[in-house]
Amino acid sequence: MPTLCLVATPLAATRAARRLCDAQGGILFGPAVATVDRIVPGIVAAAGDRRPILPPLAERILAAEAGEAAGGALAGLHPESGLAAALARALAELRRGEVTAAEAREAAGELAGAPAARLRAVAAALEAYEARLAALGALDRAGAARVAAEAARRGVSSAETGGLDLLVLDGIAALAPAEWDLVSALAARARRTRVHLPFWPERPDASAPAEPLLRRLEALHEMAARRDVEVVLPHVDEGRAPRIAAALLAMGGGRAAAPAGDAGLVLAAAGAGEEGVPRAAAAVVARLLEQGLAPAEIAVVSPAPRRHAAALARALGDVGIPFAAGRGEPLAAVPVVRLVLDALAAAGALDRSAAERLLGSSWLSRRGGAGLRGLLDRAGALDGRVSPGEALRRRAALVSAGSGARERAALLGAADAVDALDARLRPLAAPALARVHAARLAALVDGAGLRRQAARGPRPVAARDLAALARVDEAADAVVRAVALAGRGEAALPPAAFRALLALAIDEAALPAGPEPVAGAVELCGLDEAPGLVARAVVVAGAGRGAYPAAPPPEPLLRDPERLALNRRVRRAAVPVAAARRAEALHRAFSAAAAAREALAFVWAAPGPGGGGGPLAPLAAEALAAAGVAPPAAPDPEPGLARARTPRQALRAAARGGAAAAAALAPTPLAARAADALARGAVEAERRAAVIAGRAEPVAGAVDGAAGAALRRALPEAWAPTQLEAYARCPFRAFLRIGARLPDPDAADLEIGPRDEGTLVHAVLERFVRGRMARRAWPPAGTPEDLAEARAAADEVFARFEREGRTGDPAVWTARREAVRARMERMVRAEARDHGGLTPVAVEHRFGRGAPEPALAVSADGETVLLEGRIDRIDAAPDRLLVLDYKNARSGTAYQGELAPEALGETSFQIPAYLLAAARAFPGRSRLEAAYALVRRAERTRPLALDAADPLLAPDAVAPPGAEDGGAPRSFAAAVVDTVRRIRAGRFPIASRDCTGCAFGAVCRFEGAAERREEAGT
């Protein structure tokens, strides 16, 4: 005889059907397992009602239209908005509770202020929603349930409900009015009805959400006289271990009771942050298996099963435990799906960000967009300004065909790729019918070769990606169906509207569950499935505060004042208030714990290194206290070598235990890896100690042996002072530049690059000053004629830089050049003000290799070092020289510090070297000065003034007695020789004075060490 079993969720129905099939030898003949929602369409169809039943997406579209019709605060709703989602939930609640628009309007009359306005708006939307349903001749889910209930009362039967012998309700705690009428009509026809109601008589406070259904079942006196109706209530002490029964009695503020015996296992484990919860849960499951339980007898209950499913599968798979999540990965989380949505968003509006993101993906570009970001930066591509393809071609036109041939080819190739992508996406940018949008999307997926690309990956990844693309097609078809059922099938949709609806459909979809054991595995359940769950052992994964029980989501439209007013008006609990929703969450959490028979474990996320986490939920803490279990204060330590279940755990245990633990692995294949792990650990410890002490070691900045010889061969014969300053500020950074020859990353942006701008400013000033020197027209007076001369010099240099493509985005440079020109005019006025009676005698004065002046030789302790460089400008008077160094900077604070006497030869090498070179080129001056000219501020720093005979500047110096003990300052020559000697010796300790703005953070293991030492006062 036919049997129908109604359960709470589709996943519970699938699992129950599988178990029934297994019990009958692999063939499911009689019993049908379903949810109430799943049997409704069959009954409606059997009743001859041809009205379509709207899917959730169509209901949301209608809700947005109803909000628009209601006007006021609900006007202008789009289906993808959060307010539209809230309105759809509110209308579904009212329809499920069978509250009419008139009743809602009358209830609003009892309120005042904002609650009254909100309820009136919802009432107007409900009226428009019901009118729209009537006009469409369609049913929403609540309406379909009511039609099915009336049909069942008239004796209409579907394939599942015809000739019922046994009706079973399992794990269902509450039914809406229409659902109750449907179930009671089926019970009236079935010969027997059996209800497994999750109501615990010993804990009525925790069972409150199930009490209304219990009272309804108890009121079926007439039916019970004619039919066999059995209501089965669970008892706390029935079939449960004493410890678990005591825990259940204490949860949620119940009466605490001492366990009647020691039987039963209650555990607690903490994961290190949210990421540690799956691993901690896997460790608990492994312990339960050691206690003799089988995997199929253990259930993992999670407040967020979709979020935890993949991580739990990995954690349990690592320790070899079969696991069945029953859920696939969320569709929106698959990379290729995100790419499709990004492509839809970029259709017709392919800006720089979208082009970089899409062409940077190997799905759409075989080269993976290599170098595209740098090319777009150099081309000055800017969102909202100019198309990236046009910007790239404009940049290519400015680059010379000679030295820039390679860059020009790269620019043109990138422009072609951008234009091809834009052409492929452009058909998706036109308004069209929903079915046309879906066809264009399918053409994009096929034309871009996404399925072909997906099939080339590793087998598991290829299977996932191909399934995801198939689900995207299904989601597009769902949008087409929802739009048609909502009466908009023949209306053109803007591309943004179709993409928004597709994103909603994708958010609700998931991939098919991957290959999983169909039996004999640990199963994952959600809290919504807990009322119907029974297992020997239950592991609650995620029992933290706020998640167990889960906090009800806020409702922006139907808040407690409105809900209370509605319930008073209709004289029943038509819509749940906040207290009822909290009671429902408590009931589900209690049901999860009550599902355990012999073992119960709580796992939560304690604060960990990855962030997140918090305290244990009070509900779980009460259960542990009643069972006599103290929750761990911190995450469980990693297992020792004896309890390690994976190679990773064994290697980590060996690394913690040292050589003795690694020796225990000698007979295993892990011995070599354990020895390597210990060696690496020793290296890291040595490196850390060296960094803390600021010394060079073989693993921390010491270059010896063959590498040291190769380094010495690569060192220059003549040294630039800036190289010595780089070593003084950070020896490791100097090694990367001098020894490893790593260039600084190009810092160019949409504007002219900082280096190019500094070079340009130097060139303009050189041209202006050299011209005045040739005419002996110094100092300038700041007259209009002088300013015009500066502008002319600037324009000539600007034209040269523009031809070379060194000014960034031409559109940005148009405004930028005016700022630089104004800066030059301010510098002319500053020269008229600050010349101090000095006259330029040299600009861009070079000394060293290839220069008119030979390299500067400084000696100390019998060793000579050659210095080379270029001085921006030298001004002179009969008795003094002034070295000027241009800096394209706003602030002179840092530069002023480089002119302090104590910095010379310590961190400042450029200024002393320039003073020596200037004094050699223009001898006879008794006073030597140096200053920085801050171009952006048109100011000079306070000059450094030294006597020409100062011992600091002696080119050949011997350290005076006591200098080794700090009794006398070193000379500049001694500082240079000592610095070069350390470089040649391969001593590059990781001892930075300042890590701010370092370009090598990706290769430095201790970036920011200088700041940490400064904070520590060392």
CORPE-V468609 format. One record per backbone hydrogen bond with DSSP energy under -0.5 kcal/mol. NH is the residue of the N-H (numbers start at 1). CO is the residue of the C=O. E is the energy in kcal/mol with one decimal. If there is no record, write none. Layout:
nh & co & e
NH & CO & E
NH & CO & E
This chain:
nh & co & e
2 & 163 & -0.6
3 & 30 & -0.6
4 & 166 & -2.6
5 & 32 & -3.1
6 & 4 & -0.5
6 & 168 & -3.5
7 & 34 & -2.2
13 & 9 & -1.9
14 & 10 & -2.4
15 & 11 & -2.5
16 & 12 & -2.4
17 & 13 & -2.5
18 & 14 & -2.0
19 & 15 & -2.1
20 & 16 & -2.4
21 & 17 & -2.4
22 & 18 & -2.6
23 & 19 & -2.3
24 & 20 & -1.2
25 & 22 & -1.5
26 & 21 & -3.0
27 & 21 & -0.6
29 & 27 & -0.8
32 & 3 & -2.5
34 & 5 & -2.4
39 & 35 & -1.2
39 & 36 & -0.6
40 & 36 & -1.0
41 & 37 & -0.7
43 & 39 & -1.6
44 & 40 & -2.6
45 & 41 & -2.6
46 & 42 & -2.3
47 & 43 & -1.6
48 & 45 & -1.6
49 & 44 & -1.8
50 & 48 & -0.7
52 & 137 & -0.5
54 & 52 & -0.6
54 & 139 & -3.3
59 & 55 & -2.1
60 & 56 & -2.0
61 & 57 & -2.0
62 & 58 & -2.5
63 & 59 & -2.4
64 & 60 & -2.3
65 & 61 & -2.1
66 & 62 & -2.6
67 & 63 & -2.4
68 & 64 & -2.1
69 & 65 & -2.3
70 & 66 & -2.3
71 & 67 & -1.6
74 & 71 & -1.6
75 & 72 & -1.5
77 & 74 & -0.8
81 & 78 & -2.0
85 & 81 & -1.7
86 & 82 & -2.2
87 & 83 & -2.5
88 & 84 & -2.5
89 & 85 & -2.1
90 & 86 & -2.4
91 & 87 & -2.8
92 & 88 & -2.2
93 & 89 & -2.3
94 & 90 & -2.3
95 & 91 & -2.7
96 & 92 & -2.7
97 & 93 & -2.5
98 & 95 & -0.8
99 & 94 & -2.6
100 & 98 & -0.5
104 & 100 & -2.1
105 & 101 & -2.2
106 & 102 & -2.4
107 & 103 & -2.3
108 & 104 & -1.9
109 & 105 & -1.2
110 & 106 & -0.5
110 & 107 & -1.2
111 & 108 & -1.4
115 & 112 & -0.6
116 & 112 & -0.7
117 & 113 & -2.0
118 & 114 & -2.8
119 & 115 & -2.5
120 & 116 & -2.4
121 & 117 & -2.2
122 & 118 & -2.3
123 & 119 & -2.5
124 & 120 & -2.4
125 & 121 & -2.2
126 & 122 & -2.7
127 & 123 & -2.2
128 & 124 & -2.2
129 & 125 & -2.6
130 & 126 & -2.5
131 & 127 & -2.0
132 & 128 & -2.3
133 & 129 & -2.2
134 & 130 & -2.2
135 & 131 & -2.3
136 & 132 & -2.1
137 & 133 & -1.3
138 & 133 & -2.0
139 & 52 & -2.8
144 & 140 & -2.7
145 & 141 & -2.0
146 & 142 & -1.8
147 & 143 & -2.3
148 & 144 & -2.6
149 & 145 & -2.1
150 & 146 & -2.2
151 & 147 & -2.2
152 & 148 & -2.6
153 & 149 & -2.0
154 & 150 & -1.3
155 & 152 & -1.3
156 & 151 & -2.5
162 & 158 & -1.4
164 & 161 & -0.8
165 & 2 & -2.8
166 & 2 & -1.5
167 & 192 & -2.3
168 & 4 & -2.8
169 & 194 & -2.4
170 & 6 & -2.5
170 & 168 & -0.5
171 & 196 & -1.8
173 & 171 & -0.6
180 & 176 & -3.0
181 & 177 & -2.3
182 & 178 & -2.1
183 & 179 & -2.7
184 & 180 & -3.0
185 & 181 & -1.9
186 & 182 & -2.0
187 & 183 & -2.7
188 & 184 & -1.9
189 & 185 & -0.8
189 & 186 & -0.6
190 & 186 & -1.9
191 & 164 & -0.8
192 & 165 & -1.9
193 & 228 & -3.2
194 & 167 & -2.8
195 & 230 & -2.9
196 & 169 & -3.6
196 & 194 & -0.5
197 & 195 & -1.0
197 & 232 & -1.6
199 & 197 & -2.6
201 & 199 & -0.7
201 & 234 & -0.6
203 & 200 & -1.6
204 & 201 & -0.6
207 & 203 & -1.0
208 & 205 & -0.7
210 & 207 & -1.5
211 & 207 & -0.7
211 & 208 & -1.4
212 & 208 & -0.6
214 & 210 & -1.8
215 & 211 & -2.5
216 & 212 & -1.9
217 & 213 & -2.2
218 & 214 & -2.3
219 & 215 & -1.2
220 & 217 & -1.3
221 & 219 & -2.0
224 & 220 & -2.2
225 & 221 & -1.4
226 & 222 & -0.9
226 & 223 & -0.8
227 & 223 & -3.4
228 & 191 & -1.8
229 & 227 & -1.0
230 & 193 & -3.0
230 & 228 & -0.5
232 & 195 & -3.5
232 & 230 & -0.6
233 & 231 & -0.6
234 & 197 & -0.7
238 & 235 & -1.3
239 & 237 & -0.8
241 & 597 & -2.5
243 & 263 & -1.9
245 & 241 & -2.4
246 & 242 & -2.5
247 & 243 & -1.9
248 & 244 & -2.4
249 & 245 & -2.1
250 & 246 & -1.1
251 & 247 & -1.2
253 & 250 & -1.1
254 & 251 & -0.6
265 & 598 & -2.1
267 & 600 & -2.6
269 & 602 & -2.4
271 & 604 & -3.0
273 & 271 & -1.5
273 & 606 & -3.0
274 & 611 & -0.9
276 & 273 & -1.0
277 & 273 & -0.5
277 & 274 & -1.0
278 & 274 & -0.5
279 & 275 & -0.5
280 & 276 & -2.5
281 & 277 & -2.8
282 & 278 & -2.4
283 & 279 & -2.0
284 & 280 & -2.0
285 & 281 & -2.5
286 & 282 & -2.4
287 & 283 & -1.9
288 & 284 & -2.3
289 & 285 & -2.2
290 & 286 & -1.7
291 & 287 & -1.0
292 & 289 & -1.6
293 & 288 & -1.6
297 & 294 & -1.8
298 & 295 & -1.8
299 & 537 & -2.4
300 & 523 & -3.0
301 & 299 & -0.6
301 & 539 & -2.6
302 & 300 & -0.5
302 & 525 & -2.6
303 & 541 & -0.7
305 & 302 & -0.6
308 & 304 & -2.0
309 & 305 & -1.6
312 & 308 & -2.8
313 & 309 & -2.3
314 & 310 & -2.1
315 & 311 & -2.6
316 & 312 & -2.8
317 & 313 & -2.1
318 & 314 & -2.1
319 & 315 & -0.8
320 & 317 & -1.2
321 & 316 & -2.6
322 & 320 & -0.5
324 & 522 & -3.1
328 & 511 & -0.5
331 & 509 & -1.7
332 & 506 & -0.5
333 & 330 & -1.4
334 & 331 & -1.5
337 & 334 & -0.8
338 & 334 & -1.9
339 & 335 & -2.2
340 & 336 & -1.9
341 & 337 & -2.2
342 & 338 & -2.4
343 & 339 & -2.5
344 & 340 & -2.2
345 & 341 & -2.2
346 & 342 & -1.7
347 & 343 & -0.8
347 & 344 & -0.8
349 & 346 & -2.1
351 & 349 & -1.5
355 & 351 & -2.4
356 & 352 & -2.6
357 & 353 & -2.3
358 & 354 & -2.9
359 & 355 & -2.6
360 & 356 & -1.0
361 & 358 & -1.4
364 & 361 & -1.0
365 & 361 & -1.5
368 & 365 & -1.1
370 & 367 & -0.8
372 & 369 & -2.1
375 & 371 & -2.0
376 & 372 & -2.8
377 & 373 & -2.5
378 & 374 & -2.5
379 & 375 & -2.1
380 & 376 & -0.7
380 & 377 & -1.0
381 & 376 & -2.2
385 & 382 & -2.0
386 & 382 & -1.1
388 & 350 & -0.6
391 & 387 & -2.3
392 & 388 & -2.4
393 & 389 & -2.1
394 & 390 & -2.4
395 & 391 & -2.1
396 & 392 & -2.2
397 & 393 & -2.0
398 & 394 & -0.9
398 & 395 & -0.7
399 & 395 & -1.2
405 & 402 & -1.5
408 & 404 & -2.8
409 & 405 & -2.3
410 & 406 & -2.1
411 & 407 & -2.6
412 & 408 & -2.5
413 & 409 & -2.4
414 & 410 & -2.4
415 & 411 & -2.4
416 & 412 & -2.3
417 & 413 & -2.0
418 & 414 & -2.4
419 & 415 & -2.6
420 & 416 & -2.5
421 & 417 & -2.2
422 & 418 & -2.5
423 & 419 & -2.4
424 & 420 & -1.9
425 & 421 & -1.9
426 & 422 & -1.8
427 & 423 & -0.6
428 & 425 & -1.7
429 & 426 & -2.2
430 & 427 & -0.8
432 & 493 & -1.8
437 & 433 & -2.5
438 & 434 & -2.3
439 & 435 & -1.9
440 & 436 & -2.7
441 & 437 & -2.4
442 & 438 & -2.2
443 & 439 & -2.2
444 & 440 & -2.2
445 & 441 & -2.4
446 & 442 & -2.3
447 & 443 & -3.3
448 & 444 & -2.6
449 & 446 & -1.0
450 & 445 & -1.9
451 & 445 & -0.6
453 & 449 & -2.6
454 & 450 & -2.6
455 & 451 & -2.1
456 & 452 & -0.6
456 & 453 & -1.0
457 & 454 & -1.3
462 & 458 & -3.5
463 & 459 & -2.5
464 & 460 & -2.0
465 & 461 & -2.8
466 & 462 & -2.7
467 & 463 & -2.1
468 & 464 & -2.3
469 & 465 & -2.3
470 & 466 & -2.0
471 & 467 & -2.3
472 & 468 & -2.0
473 & 469 & -1.8
474 & 470 & -2.0
475 & 471 & -2.7
476 & 472 & -2.5
477 & 473 & -2.3
478 & 474 & -2.4
479 & 475 & -2.0
480 & 476 & -2.3
481 & 477 & -2.5
482 & 478 & -2.7
483 & 479 & -2.8
484 & 480 & -2.2
485 & 481 & -2.8
486 & 482 & -1.8
487 & 484 & -1.6
488 & 483 & -2.7
491 & 488 & -1.4
493 & 432 & -3.7
498 & 494 & -2.0
499 & 495 & -2.5
500 & 496 & -2.2
501 & 497 & -2.2
502 & 498 & -2.7
503 & 499 & -2.6
504 & 500 & -1.9
505 & 501 & -2.3
506 & 502 & -2.5
507 & 503 & -2.5
508 & 504 & -1.4
509 & 506 & -1.2
511 & 329 & -3.0
517 & 323 & -0.5
522 & 322 & -2.3
523 & 298 & -1.4
524 & 324 & -1.9
525 & 300 & -3.0
527 & 302 & -0.7
529 & 526 & -1.3
530 & 526 & -0.6
530 & 527 & -0.7
532 & 529 & -1.2
533 & 530 & -2.1
535 & 595 & -2.5
536 & 297 & -0.5
537 & 297 & -2.1
538 & 599 & -2.0
539 & 299 & -2.7
540 & 538 & -0.5
540 & 601 & -3.1
541 & 301 & -2.3
541 & 539 & -0.9
542 & 540 & -0.8
542 & 603 & -3.1
543 & 603 & -3.0
544 & 542 & -0.8
545 & 615 & -2.1
547 & 544 & -1.9
548 & 544 & -1.6
548 & 549 & -0.6
551 & 546 & -1.5
556 & 554 & -0.6
559 & 557 & -0.8
563 & 559 & -2.4
564 & 560 & -2.9
565 & 561 & -2.0
566 & 562 & -2.3
567 & 563 & -2.5
568 & 564 & -2.3
569 & 565 & -2.1
570 & 566 & -2.3
571 & 567 & -1.0
572 & 567 & -1.3
574 & 572 & -2.0
581 & 577 & -2.2
582 & 578 & -2.4
583 & 579 & -2.1
584 & 580 & -2.1
585 & 581 & -2.1
586 & 582 & -2.3
587 & 583 & -2.4
588 & 584 & -2.1
589 & 585 & -2.2
590 & 586 & -2.9
591 & 587 & -2.5
592 & 588 & -1.8
593 & 589 & -1.5
594 & 590 & -2.7
595 & 591 & -1.1
596 & 593 & -1.4
597 & 535 & -1.1
598 & 536 & -3.0
599 & 536 & -1.9
600 & 265 & -2.9
601 & 538 & -2.3
602 & 267 & -1.7
603 & 540 & -2.9
604 & 269 & -1.7
606 & 271 & -2.1
606 & 604 & -0.9
608 & 612 & -0.7
611 & 608 & -1.6
614 & 605 & -3.2
617 & 543 & -2.3
621 & 617 & -2.5
622 & 618 & -2.6
623 & 619 & -1.5
624 & 620 & -2.5
625 & 621 & -2.4
626 & 622 & -2.1
627 & 623 & -1.6
628 & 625 & -1.1
629 & 624 & -3.1
631 & 629 & -0.6
636 & 270 & -1.0
643 & 640 & -0.8
644 & 640 & -0.8
644 & 641 & -0.6
650 & 646 & -2.4
651 & 647 & -2.6
652 & 648 & -2.4
653 & 649 & -2.3
654 & 650 & -2.4
655 & 651 & -2.3
656 & 652 & -2.0
657 & 653 & -2.3
658 & 654 & -1.2
661 & 657 & -0.5
662 & 658 & -2.3
663 & 659 & -2.2
664 & 660 & -0.9
664 & 661 & -0.6
665 & 662 & -1.4
666 & 663 & -1.6
668 & 665 & -2.2
671 & 668 & -1.6
674 & 670 & -2.6
675 & 671 & -2.4
676 & 672 & -2.2
677 & 673 & -2.3
678 & 674 & -2.3
679 & 675 & -2.3
680 & 676 & -2.6
681 & 677 & -2.3
682 & 678 & -2.3
683 & 679 & -2.2
684 & 680 & -2.5
685 & 681 & -2.3
686 & 682 & -2.4
687 & 683 & -2.7
688 & 684 & -2.5
689 & 685 & -2.2
690 & 686 & -2.2
691 & 687 & -2.4
692 & 688 & -2.4
693 & 689 & -2.1
694 & 690 & -1.3
695 & 690 & -1.8
697 & 700 & -0.9
700 & 697 & -2.0
702 & 697 & -2.2
703 & 701 & -0.6
703 & 986 & -3.0
704 & 702 & -0.7
707 & 704 & -0.9
708 & 704 & -1.2
709 & 705 & -2.1
710 & 706 & -2.4
711 & 707 & -2.3
712 & 708 & -2.4
713 & 709 & -1.8
714 & 710 & -1.3
715 & 711 & -0.9
715 & 712 & -0.5
719 & 866 & -3.2
721 & 868 & -0.6
723 & 720 & -1.3
724 & 720 & -1.2
725 & 721 & -2.2
726 & 722 & -2.1
727 & 723 & -1.8
728 & 724 & -2.2
729 & 725 & -2.0
730 & 726 & -2.5
732 & 989 & -0.8
734 & 730 & -2.2
735 & 731 & -2.1
736 & 732 & -1.9
737 & 733 & -1.6
738 & 734 & -3.7
739 & 734 & -0.5
739 & 735 & -1.3
740 & 735 & -2.8
742 & 736 & -3.7
743 & 741 & -0.5
749 & 751 & -0.8
757 & 753 & -2.8
758 & 754 & -2.2
759 & 755 & -2.7
760 & 756 & -2.5
761 & 757 & -2.5
762 & 758 & -2.3
763 & 759 & -2.4
764 & 760 & -2.4
765 & 761 & -2.4
766 & 762 & -2.7
767 & 763 & -2.2
768 & 764 & -2.4
769 & 765 & -2.9
770 & 766 & -2.8
771 & 767 & -1.8
772 & 768 & -1.8
773 & 769 & -2.5
774 & 770 & -2.3
775 & 771 & -1.3
776 & 772 & -0.6
776 & 773 & -0.9
777 & 772 & -2.8
787 & 783 & -2.4
788 & 784 & -2.4
789 & 785 & -2.1
790 & 786 & -2.1
791 & 787 & -2.3
792 & 788 & -2.3
793 & 789 & -2.3
794 & 790 & -2.4
795 & 791 & -2.7
796 & 792 & -2.0
797 & 793 & -1.9
798 & 794 & -3.0
799 & 795 & -2.4
800 & 796 & -1.5
801 & 797 & -2.3
802 & 798 & -2.6
803 & 799 & -2.0
804 & 800 & -1.5
805 & 802 & -1.1
806 & 801 & -2.4
809 & 750 & -2.8
813 & 809 & -3.1
814 & 810 & -1.7
815 & 811 & -0.7
815 & 812 & -0.6
816 & 812 & -2.2
817 & 813 & -3.2
818 & 814 & -0.5
819 & 815 & -1.2
820 & 816 & -2.2
821 & 817 & -2.7
822 & 818 & -2.4
823 & 819 & -1.8
824 & 820 & -1.9
825 & 821 & -1.9
826 & 822 & -2.0
827 & 823 & -1.9
828 & 824 & -1.9
829 & 825 & -1.9
830 & 826 & -2.3
831 & 827 & -2.4
832 & 828 & -2.0
833 & 829 & -1.3
834 & 830 & -2.9
835 & 831 & -1.1
838 & 835 & -1.9
839 & 876 & -2.2
841 & 874 & -3.3
842 & 874 & -1.4
844 & 872 & -2.2
845 & 871 & -2.2
846 & 844 & -0.7
847 & 869 & -2.4
848 & 853 & -2.6
851 & 848 & -2.1
853 & 846 & -0.8
856 & 867 & -2.7
858 & 856 & -0.5
858 & 865 & -2.5
859 & 955 & -3.2
860 & 863 & -2.4
861 & 957 & -0.8
863 & 860 & -1.8
865 & 858 & -2.8
866 & 717 & -0.6
867 & 856 & -2.9
868 & 719 & -2.4
869 & 847 & -2.2
871 & 845 & -3.3
872 & 870 & -0.5
873 & 884 & -1.3
874 & 842 & -2.7
875 & 882 & -3.0
876 & 839 & -2.5
877 & 880 & -2.6
880 & 877 & -0.6
881 & 927 & -2.2
882 & 875 & -3.1
883 & 929 & -2.6
884 & 873 & -2.6
884 & 882 & -0.6
885 & 931 & -1.8
887 & 933 & -2.7
889 & 887 & -2.1
896 & 892 & -2.7
897 & 893 & -1.4
898 & 894 & -1.0
899 & 895 & -0.6
899 & 896 & -1.1
900 & 897 & -1.2
903 & 900 & -1.8
904 & 900 & -0.8
904 & 901 & -0.8
905 & 908 & -2.9
906 & 903 & -2.0
907 & 903 & -2.0
908 & 903 & -2.7
909 & 907 & -0.6
913 & 909 & -1.8
914 & 910 & -2.5
915 & 911 & -2.3
916 & 912 & -2.2
917 & 913 & -2.5
918 & 914 & -2.8
919 & 915 & -2.4
920 & 916 & -1.9
921 & 917 & -2.1
922 & 918 & -2.5
926 & 879 & -0.9
927 & 879 & -1.5
928 & 946 & -3.0
929 & 881 & -2.4
930 & 944 & -1.7
931 & 883 & -2.4
933 & 885 & -2.2
934 & 932 & -0.7
934 & 939 & -2.8
935 & 887 & -2.3
935 & 933 & -1.0
936 & 889 & -0.7
937 & 889 & -0.6
938 & 934 & -1.3
939 & 934 & -1.6
941 & 932 & -2.4
944 & 930 & -3.0
946 & 928 & -3.1
948 & 926 & -2.4
950 & 947 & -2.3
953 & 950 & -1.7
954 & 951 & -1.5
957 & 859 & -2.7
963 & 960 & -2.1
965 & 962 & -0.6
966 & 963 & -1.6
967 & 962 & -3.2
972 & 952 & -2.3
973 & 954 & -0.6
975 & 971 & -2.0
976 & 972 & -2.5
977 & 973 & -2.6
978 & 974 & -2.5
979 & 975 & -2.3
980 & 976 & -2.7
981 & 977 & -2.4
982 & 978 & -2.0
983 & 979 & -2.0
984 & 980 & -2.8
985 & 981 & -1.7
986 & 983 & -1.6
987 & 982 & -2.4
988 & 701 & -3.4
988 & 986 & -0.8
991 & 989 & -1.9
993 & 729 & -3.6
994 & 729 & -0.6
998 & 995 & -1.7
1001 & 998 & -0.6
1003 & 1000 & -1.2
1004 & 1000 & -0.6
1004 & 1001 & -0.6
1005 & 1003 & -0.6
1007 & 1004 & -0.7
1009 & 1006 & -2.0
1012 & 1008 & -2.0
1013 & 1009 & -2.5
1014 & 1010 & -2.3
1015 & 1011 & -2.4
1016 & 1012 & -1.9
1017 & 1013 & -0.7
1017 & 1014 & -0.8
1018 & 1013 & -2.6
